[in-house]
Amino acid sequence: MPGVKKLSVLFCSLVLFLLLSSFAVRNSDRKTRSLVLRFQIVIFIESLLSLGSLFIWRNLSQLYPAQQAGHHDATGKQSAARRGILPIRRPSLYKGRFQVIWKCVLFTVLLSAQLCYPLGATLISAEPYKIVLFSYICMGIHLLLSTNIALWFLISAICRKIFCPKKNSDREWMTLFKVCVVVFVSGIFAFTAVSRAFHGPIIKKVNIPISNLPKVFDSMRIVQISDIHLGPTVGKSQLQRAVELTNSLNPDLVSITGDLVDAPVSYLSEAVLPLNQLNPQYGTYFVTGNHEYYTGDVDAWIVYLKTLGVKCLHNENIKIRHQVQDKDFFYLVGTDDVQGETFKYGDHGFKLDKALEGTDQKHAIILLAHRPSAAYSALSADKGIKLVLSGHTHGGQLFPAIVWVYFLNPYFIGLYQYSATSYVYVSSGTFYWGIPMRMFSTPEVTLITLHSA
């Protein structure tokens, strides 16, 4: 298959080019590195989408295949139609028109999916553009179609091996059957996933015992929101809904555990305004996620969020003192995402020792860290941390991403007990990243009630 070989060589060359471009700008300023990173992401995603589109088109575009030149039957002999004994069978006029319509629909979906990243990078405002939402939904459908085609081939191979060892190439109806099954299953998954994403977050309640927590803080309510991803497909109205849901829970403290934004301040300054409506008595705190560094505008975001009453814990800690009995307190600690160090953002990066400076293990320590891997590293360091609040995983968000997200993270979703006195809670995320779909996971606003133990 020379075409496949050429595409493989082209893709490998592209990956090599992206690696070399990263190496070339490794010592450049932040703005240059940020622009190169965005360019790399767009090129890489577009390349993968192109390969996927070709795969989908070859397997789904033809509903009623005519016999092609050189076609042989199950015995290895050239078909009668090809030998001129019988005419080549072609779809009827009705079927032909239906096939043209189907190809137009499929081409529209694939083209829209191909355009999602260029559109998402240029059309960003306080509310998502409908064309951007449509293109990202098409990208989700693109992913589902390619996955289900691969599963079809796998299941078909297993079934042929078990039930029908002799391949029968005369069963042309299998082509139509394959298209119908793949499209139907993908459509059902896409509809339910989009509905769940647009429905918005649910309230999830968790009770966690914290040793060394002063009795006066017993039943303290922390609301965690995470992975909001304001940007191309999440807008101000959705954040407003999350803020109203948060305020309805009457929190004592609000934590935002990273991936709040997907674009610079100049694009989303209006979209984040609902955050100034949060007014918990012990404050609202934020730590960076990997996507804040992808924006290339982290420092500006930290400054701007402060004007909205949101304090960024930039590898630092703060004493949360009781408002009446101020001798009683616990430490709230926040660390940057490891991406800050990877991208060489000055003093940014996951620096646990710096964040814990001045703390002691006689008092409860609660850590905000975006990634579950950071939570595991922090607890493994044995620094007396009693609870880590994380996000990042989205519960996988979409299949097949669920599989590798599950295996690549030490904690996936929900509450985990690391030791007798240490816990990790991983939020499934308040909204979604890019593709407005959620499969097998539900967006959430988490109410965490602390109990003195």
C-alpha positions as CSV (number, residue, x, y, z in Angstrom):
1,M,0.0,0.0,0.0
2,P,2.2,2.8,-1.3
3,G,-0.3,5.5,-0.3
4,V,-0.2,4.4,3.4
5,K,3.6,4.3,3.3
6,K,3.9,7.8,1.9
7,L,1.5,9.1,4.6
8,S,3.5,7.4,7.3
9,V,6.8,8.9,6.0
10,L,5.1,12.3,5.8
11,F,3.8,12.1,9.4
12,C,7.1,10.9,10.8
13,S,8.8,13.8,9.0
14,L,6.3,16.2,10.5
15,V,6.9,14.9,14.0
16,L,10.7,15.3,13.5
17,F,10.1,18.9,12.3
18,L,8.0,19.7,15.4
19,L,10.7,18.3,17.7
20,L,13.4,20.3,15.9
21,S,11.4,23.5,16.1
22,S,11.0,23.0,19.9
23,F,14.8,22.5,20.2
24,A,15.4,25.7,18.1
25,V,13.3,28.0,20.4
26,R,14.2,26.4,23.7
27,N,16.1,29.5,24.8
28,S,13.8,32.1,23.3
29,D,11.4,34.4,25.2
30,R,8.1,33.2,26.6
31,K,6.0,34.8,23.8
32,T,8.0,33.1,21.1
33,R,7.9,29.7,22.8
34,S,4.1,30.1,23.4
35,L,3.5,31.0,19.7
36,V,5.6,28.0,18.5
37,L,3.8,25.7,20.9
38,R,0.4,26.8,19.6
39,F,1.7,26.3,16.0
40,Q,3.0,22.8,16.9
41,I,-0.3,21.8,18.5
42,V,-2.4,23.0,15.6
43,I,-0.1,21.2,13.0
44,F,0.1,18.0,15.0
45,I,-3.7,17.8,15.6
46,E,-4.5,18.8,12.0
47,S,-2.2,16.0,10.8
48,L,-3.9,13.4,13.0
49,L,-7.3,14.6,11.9
50,S,-6.2,14.3,8.3
51,L,-5.2,10.7,8.7
52,G,-8.4,10.0,10.7
53,S,-10.5,11.7,8.0
54,L,-8.9,9.5,5.3
55,F,-9.5,6.4,7.4
56,I,-13.2,7.4,7.9
57,W,-13.8,8.3,4.3
58,R,-12.4,5.1,3.0
59,N,-14.6,3.0,5.3
60,L,-17.8,4.9,5.4
61,S,-18.3,7.0,2.3
62,Q,-19.3,4.1,0.0
63,L,-22.8,2.7,0.8
64,Y,-23.5,0.6,-2.3
65,P,-20.1,-0.4,-3.8
66,A,-20.0,-1.5,-7.4
67,Q,-17.7,-4.3,-8.3
68,Q,-14.3,-2.9,-9.2
69,A,-11.8,-3.8,-11.8
70,G,-9.8,-6.9,-10.9
71,H,-12.4,-8.0,-8.4
72,H,-12.3,-11.7,-7.7
73,D,-14.8,-14.0,-6.1
74,A,-14.4,-16.3,-3.1
75,T,-12.8,-19.0,-5.3
76,G,-10.1,-16.6,-6.6
77,K,-11.6,-16.4,-10.1
78,Q,-12.3,-13.1,-11.8
79,S,-16.0,-12.1,-11.4
80,A,-18.5,-12.7,-14.2
81,A,-19.2,-9.0,-14.4
82,R,-15.6,-8.3,-15.0
83,R,-15.3,-11.0,-17.7
84,G,-18.1,-9.3,-19.6
85,I,-20.6,-12.1,-19.1
86,L,-22.7,-9.9,-16.8
87,P,-22.9,-6.1,-16.6
88,I,-21.3,-4.4,-13.6
89,R,-23.9,-3.9,-10.9
90,R,-24.3,-0.3,-9.9
91,P,-26.6,1.4,-7.4
92,S,-30.1,2.3,-8.5
93,L,-30.9,5.9,-9.2
94,Y,-32.6,6.2,-5.8
95,K,-29.6,4.6,-4.0
96,G,-27.2,6.7,-6.0
97,R,-28.9,10.0,-4.9
98,F,-28.9,8.8,-1.3
99,Q,-25.2,8.0,-1.5
100,V,-24.4,11.5,-2.9
101,I,-26.3,13.0,0.0
102,W,-24.5,10.8,2.5
103,K,-21.1,11.7,1.0
104,C,-22.0,15.4,1.4
105,V,-23.0,15.0,5.0
106,L,-19.9,13.0,5.8
107,F,-17.6,15.4,4.0
108,T,-19.2,18.3,5.9
109,V,-18.6,16.6,9.3
110,L,-15.0,15.7,8.4
111,L,-14.2,19.2,7.0
112,S,-15.7,20.9,10.1
113,A,-13.7,18.7,12.4
114,Q,-10.6,19.6,10.4
115,L,-11.3,23.3,11.0
116,C,-12.0,23.2,14.7
117,Y,-8.5,24.1,15.9
118,P,-7.9,27.0,13.5
119,L,-11.4,28.4,14.3
120,G,-10.9,27.8,18.0
121,A,-7.6,29.6,18.0
122,T,-9.0,32.7,16.2
123,L,-12.7,33.0,17.2
124,I,-12.6,33.5,21.0
125,S,-14.9,35.8,22.9
126,A,-16.9,36.0,26.1
127,E,-19.4,33.5,24.6
128,P,-18.6,30.7,22.2
129,Y,-19.3,31.2,18.5
130,K,-21.9,28.7,17.2
131,I,-19.6,27.7,14.2
132,V,-16.8,26.9,16.7
133,L,-19.2,24.8,18.8
134,F,-20.4,23.0,15.7
135,S,-16.8,22.3,14.5
136,Y,-15.8,20.9,17.9
137,I,-18.8,18.7,18.1
138,C,-17.8,17.4,14.6
139,M,-14.4,16.7,16.0
140,G,-16.0,14.6,18.7
141,I,-18.0,12.7,16.1
142,H,-14.8,12.3,14.1
143,L,-13.1,10.7,17.1
144,L,-16.1,8.4,17.7
145,L,-16.4,7.3,14.1
146,S,-12.7,6.4,13.8
147,T,-12.8,4.5,17.1
148,N,-15.9,2.6,16.2
149,I,-14.6,1.7,12.8
150,A,-11.5,0.2,14.4
151,L,-13.7,-1.6,16.9
152,W,-15.8,-2.9,14.0
153,F,-12.8,-4.4,12.3
154,L,-11.6,-6.0,15.6
155,I,-15.0,-7.5,16.4
156,S,-15.5,-8.7,12.8
157,A,-12.1,-10.4,12.8
158,I,-12.9,-12.2,16.1
159,C,-16.3,-13.2,14.8
160,R,-15.0,-14.5,11.5
161,K,-12.3,-16.5,13.4
162,I,-14.9,-18.1,15.6
163,F,-18.1,-18.4,13.6
164,C,-17.2,-18.0,9.9
165,P,-13.6,-19.0,9.1
166,K,-14.2,-18.9,5.3
167,K,-14.4,-15.3,4.1
168,N,-17.4,-14.7,1.8
169,S,-16.6,-11.7,-0.4
170,D,-20.0,-11.8,-2.2
171,R,-21.9,-10.4,0.8
172,E,-21.9,-6.8,-0.3
173,W,-24.7,-5.9,2.1
174,M,-22.0,-6.0,4.8
175,T,-20.7,-2.7,3.5
176,L,-24.0,-1.0,4.2
177,F,-24.4,-2.8,7.4
178,K,-21.0,-1.7,8.7
179,V,-21.8,2.0,7.8
180,C,-25.2,1.8,9.6
181,V,-23.8,0.2,12.7
182,V,-20.8,2.5,13.0
183,V,-22.9,5.7,12.4
184,F,-25.7,4.6,14.6
185,V,-23.5,3.7,17.6
186,S,-21.4,6.9,17.1
187,G,-24.6,9.0,16.8
188,I,-26.0,7.6,20.1
189,F,-22.8,8.2,21.9
190,A,-22.4,11.7,20.5
191,F,-26.0,12.7,21.4
192,T,-25.7,11.5,25.0
193,A,-22.2,13.0,25.4
194,V,-23.2,16.4,24.1
195,S,-26.4,16.4,26.2
196,R,-24.4,15.6,29.3
197,A,-21.9,18.3,28.6
198,F,-24.4,21.0,27.9
199,H,-26.5,20.0,30.9
200,G,-23.8,21.4,33.1
201,P,-22.3,20.3,36.4
202,I,-24.0,18.4,39.2
203,I,-23.4,18.9,42.9
204,K,-21.2,16.2,44.4
205,K,-20.9,16.0,48.1
206,V,-17.9,14.4,49.9
207,N,-17.1,14.1,53.6
208,I,-13.4,13.8,54.6
209,P,-11.9,13.4,58.1
210,I,-8.8,15.6,58.6
211,S,-6.5,14.9,61.5
212,N,-5.0,17.9,63.3
213,L,-7.9,20.0,62.1
214,P,-9.0,22.3,64.9
215,K,-12.5,21.5,66.3
216,V,-13.7,25.0,65.4
217,F,-13.3,24.0,61.7
218,D,-15.4,20.9,62.0
219,S,-18.0,20.8,59.2
220,M,-16.1,23.4,57.3
221,R,-17.4,23.6,53.7
222,I,-14.9,23.8,50.8
223,V,-16.3,24.0,47.3
224,Q,-14.0,22.8,44.6
225,I,-14.4,23.9,40.9
226,S,-11.8,22.7,38.4
227,D,-11.1,22.4,34.7
228,I,-13.6,25.1,33.6
229,H,-11.6,25.7,30.3
230,L,-13.0,29.1,29.4
231,G,-12.2,29.6,25.8
232,P,-13.5,28.5,22.3
233,T,-16.4,26.3,23.6
234,V,-17.0,27.4,27.2
235,G,-18.2,30.9,27.9
236,K,-19.3,33.5,30.5
237,S,-22.8,32.2,30.8
238,Q,-21.6,28.7,31.7
239,L,-19.2,30.1,34.3
240,Q,-22.1,32.2,35.7
241,R,-24.0,29.0,36.2
242,A,-21.1,27.3,38.0
243,V,-20.7,30.4,40.2
244,E,-24.4,30.5,41.1
245,L,-24.3,26.7,41.9
246,T,-21.2,27.4,44.1
247,N,-22.8,30.2,46.0
248,S,-26.0,28.1,46.6
249,L,-23.8,25.8,48.6
250,N,-22.8,28.6,51.1
251,P,-19.1,27.7,51.0
252,D,-16.6,28.7,53.7
253,L,-13.8,28.5,51.1
254,V,-13.6,28.1,47.3
255,S,-10.8,26.3,45.5
256,I,-10.1,26.5,41.8
257,T,-7.7,23.7,40.9
258,G,-6.4,24.7,37.6
259,D,-7.3,24.9,33.9
260,L,-9.6,27.8,34.3
261,V,-8.7,29.4,30.9
262,D,-7.6,28.4,27.4
263,A,-6.7,31.9,26.0
264,P,-4.9,35.1,27.1
265,V,-6.5,37.8,29.3
266,S,-7.1,40.0,26.3
267,Y,-9.6,37.4,24.9
268,L,-11.4,36.3,28.1
269,S,-11.2,39.3,30.6
270,E,-15.0,39.6,30.3
271,A,-15.7,35.9,30.4
272,V,-14.2,35.5,33.9
273,L,-16.1,38.4,35.5
274,P,-18.6,36.1,37.3
275,L,-15.8,35.0,39.6
276,N,-16.1,38.3,41.5
277,Q,-19.5,37.2,42.7
278,L,-17.9,34.5,44.8
279,N,-17.7,35.7,48.4
280,P,-16.8,32.8,50.8
281,Q,-15.7,34.0,54.3
282,Y,-12.2,32.5,54.0
283,G,-11.6,33.4,50.4
284,T,-11.3,32.0,46.9
285,Y,-8.0,30.4,45.9
286,F,-6.6,29.3,42.6
287,V,-3.6,27.2,41.4
288,T,-2.4,27.0,37.8
289,G,-3.0,24.0,35.5
290,N,-1.2,23.1,32.4
291,H,-3.6,25.0,30.2
292,E,-2.8,28.3,31.9
293,Y,0.8,27.9,30.6
294,Y,-0.5,27.0,27.1
295,T,-2.0,30.5,27.0
296,G,1.4,32.1,27.3
297,D,-0.2,34.7,29.7
298,V,0.1,33.1,33.1
299,D,1.5,36.1,35.0
300,A,-1.1,38.4,33.5
301,W,-3.9,36.0,34.6
302,I,-2.6,35.9,38.2
303,V,-2.7,39.7,38.4
304,Y,-6.1,39.9,36.7
305,L,-7.7,37.2,38.9
306,K,-6.5,39.1,42.0
307,T,-8.7,42.1,40.9
308,L,-11.7,39.7,41.0
309,G,-10.9,38.5,44.5
310,V,-9.2,35.3,43.5
311,K,-5.9,34.6,45.2
312,C,-3.4,32.5,43.3
313,L,-1.2,30.3,45.5
314,H,2.0,30.4,43.5
315,N,4.0,27.8,45.3
316,E,3.1,29.3,48.6
317,N,0.8,28.8,51.6
318,I,-1.5,30.7,53.7
319,K,-2.9,30.3,57.2
320,I,-6.6,29.9,57.3
321,R,-7.4,31.4,60.7
322,H,-10.8,31.0,62.4
323,Q,-12.6,34.3,62.3
324,V,-13.5,34.1,66.0
325,Q,-10.8,32.0,67.6
326,D,-7.9,33.2,65.5
327,K,-5.4,31.1,67.3
328,D,-6.9,28.1,65.5
329,F,-5.8,27.6,61.9
330,F,-4.8,25.2,59.2
331,Y,-2.5,25.6,56.2
332,L,-3.8,25.9,52.7
333,V,-1.0,25.3,50.3
334,G,-0.9,25.7,46.5
335,T,1.6,24.5,43.9
336,D,2.1,25.5,40.2
337,D,1.6,22.9,37.6
338,V,4.7,21.1,36.4
339,Q,4.2,22.6,32.9
340,G,5.5,25.9,34.2
341,E,9.0,24.3,34.7
342,T,8.8,22.5,31.4
343,F,8.1,25.7,29.6
344,K,10.7,27.7,31.6
345,Y,8.2,30.2,32.9
346,G,10.6,31.9,35.3
347,D,10.0,30.7,38.9
348,H,7.0,28.7,37.9
349,G,6.8,24.9,38.3
350,F,5.9,22.3,40.8
351,K,8.0,23.3,43.8
352,L,6.6,21.6,46.9
353,D,9.4,22.5,49.3
354,K,9.0,26.2,48.5
355,A,5.2,25.9,48.8
356,L,5.5,24.3,52.3
357,E,8.0,26.8,53.7
358,G,7.0,28.0,57.2
359,T,4.4,25.2,57.7
360,D,4.5,22.6,60.5
361,Q,3.0,19.1,60.8
362,K,1.3,20.0,64.1
363,H,-1.4,21.7,62.1
364,A,-3.5,20.3,59.2
365,I,-2.1,20.9,55.7
366,I,-4.4,21.0,52.7
367,L,-2.8,21.1,49.3
368,L,-4.2,22.4,46.0
369,A,-2.4,20.7,43.1
370,H,-3.8,20.4,39.6
371,R,-2.5,17.0,38.5
372,P,-3.1,13.7,40.4
373,S,0.6,12.9,39.7
374,A,1.5,16.0,41.7
375,A,-0.8,14.8,44.5
376,Y,1.0,11.5,44.6
377,S,4.4,13.1,44.6
378,A,3.4,15.4,47.5
379,L,2.0,12.6,49.6
380,S,5.0,10.4,48.9
381,A,7.3,13.1,50.2
382,D,5.8,12.6,53.7
383,K,5.4,16.3,54.6
384,G,2.3,15.9,56.8
385,I,-0.2,16.8,54.0
386,K,-3.7,15.6,55.0
387,L,-5.7,16.3,51.9
388,V,-4.9,17.1,48.3
389,L,-7.5,18.5,45.9
390,S,-6.8,17.9,42.2
391,G,-8.4,17.8,38.8
392,H,-6.9,17.4,35.3
393,T,-8.3,14.0,34.3
394,H,-11.9,15.1,33.4
395,G,-12.8,11.5,34.1
396,G,-11.4,10.8,30.7
397,Q,-14.1,12.9,29.0
398,L,-14.3,10.8,25.9
399,F,-13.7,7.3,24.7
400,P,-11.0,6.1,24.0
401,A,-9.2,8.8,25.9
402,I,-10.7,7.4,29.1
403,V,-8.4,4.3,28.8
404,W,-5.1,6.1,28.6
405,V,-6.1,8.8,31.1
406,Y,-6.9,6.0,33.6
407,F,-3.6,4.3,33.2
408,L,-1.4,7.4,33.0
409,N,-2.6,8.9,36.3
410,P,-2.1,7.5,39.8
411,Y,-5.6,8.7,40.7
412,F,-8.4,8.9,38.2
413,I,-11.6,10.4,39.7
414,G,-13.2,10.7,43.1
415,L,-11.9,10.1,46.6
416,Y,-8.8,8.1,47.4
417,Q,-7.2,7.2,50.8
418,Y,-3.4,7.4,50.5
419,S,-2.7,6.5,54.2
420,A,-4.6,6.3,57.5
421,T,-4.6,10.1,57.7
422,S,-4.1,11.3,54.1
423,Y,-6.6,11.7,51.2
424,V,-6.8,12.7,47.6
425,Y,-9.9,14.0,45.9
426,V,-9.8,14.3,42.1
427,S,-12.6,16.3,40.5
428,S,-14.0,15.2,37.2
429,G,-14.0,18.8,36.1
430,T,-16.7,21.5,36.1
431,F,-17.1,21.6,32.3
432,Y,-15.0,20.1,29.5
433,W,-12.0,20.9,27.3
434,G,-12.6,21.7,23.6
435,I,-15.0,19.1,22.5
436,P,-18.4,19.7,24.3
437,M,-18.9,16.0,25.1
438,R,-18.7,14.0,28.3
439,M,-18.9,10.2,28.1
440,F,-19.0,7.9,31.2
441,S,-18.2,10.9,33.5
442,T,-20.3,13.8,34.7
443,P,-19.1,17.4,35.2
444,E,-19.3,18.5,38.8
445,V,-19.1,21.2,41.5
446,T,-17.8,19.5,44.6
447,L,-18.9,20.3,48.1
448,I,-16.2,18.9,50.5
449,T,-17.1,18.9,54.1
450,L,-14.1,18.7,56.5
451,H,-14.5,16.8,59.8
452,S,-12.0,17.1,62.7
453,A,-10.5,13.7,63.4
